[in-house]
Amino acid sequence: MIIVTGAAGFIGSCLVSKLNQEGYKDIVIVDDFSYPEKMKNLEGKIFSQKVHRDDFIQWLKDNQRLVQFIFHIGARTDTTEFNKDIFDKLNLNYTKDLWNVCVEFGLPLVYASSAATYGLGEHGYDDNETVIDQLKPLNPYGDSKNDFDKWAIKQDKKPYFWAGLKFFNVYGPNEFHKGRMASVIFHAFNQIQEKGQVKLFRSHNPNYKDGEQLRDFVYVKDVVEVCLFLLNHRKNSGIYNLGSGKARTFLDLVKNTFIGVNKEPNIDFVDTPIDIRDKYQYFTEANMSKLKSIGYSKPFHTLEEGVQDYVKNHLVGKRYY
């Protein structure tokens, strides 16, 4: 059986869908299943058992002989949450406990790290494990992910195969429940539907024009393809970037969202809030050479391809993946 934690969430539910498409049905899904809006992500999915996240570590110890692979996607991902204790519990210590069980019983583990670990990008965006100690995330969420990456690298005992995936700006279906933490495309689509206009943050950096701030936007369907590759690959352990490898502007993103709904772009700019202005990233771009070097060769969706698929096949009509 395959384990997917965070299975009712955005990326986790898309991974379950992809596993189903590939013929995997003996899947144990792990999450806090008390949020009705998230449960819609699981409708139509095939799985063999549900385990609450609070019970999972003990469940895994009791059932480890049946487990083939673990995808640990579940995490607290709110970048505006500043209670460090929450992140220590749900992101750092929980993942340490899972890692140790995988070491004890010889289980392979892929876990979700984050590009939030790179902070303002002072050390670039290379998934070079020798610089992880020097990274300076901008919030407790990023700290929690980087703290685990640092801890994992220093361990003498590791799972026989493990990979930490530094997700960049992931967008796509099944994020309907995420509220303010959903992707810019999701919010842009809703603003277009409601007001016919999209608001973007004005640039407060003289090197960037309004709307030309750059991000590495990666489509969730590409993310789960990489997960499937690692399920079958099971060698070359380490920490890997997972982005598209190509930075694009927010203007590109929003204009393509307008194209997806057959409307002329109507974009207004508002000041970036003072409380996040000094922590605002103007550029992110994943160096994807490390993943490619171990044999991953599938092309990623271009921004145009990903946005059109997301808008036309999922946002319009609120269709899940």
Protein Blocks (a to p, Z undefined) as FASTA:
>chain_A
ZZdehklmmklmmmmmmmmmnopabdcddddfkbfklmmmmgoiacfbdcdfklmmmmmm
mmmmmpmbdcdfbccfbfkbcbfklmmmmmmmmmmmmmmmmmmnopacdddddfklnmno
lnojadcfklmmmpccfbfklmmmmmmmmmmmmpmbdcfbdcdddddddedehilmnmmm
mcfklmmmmmmmmnopacddddfbfkbcehiaccddddfklmmmmmmmmmmnopaiaddd
ddehpacdfklmmmmmmmmnopacddddddddfklmmmccfbdcddfklmmmnopabdcd
dfklmmmmmmmmmmnopaaZZ
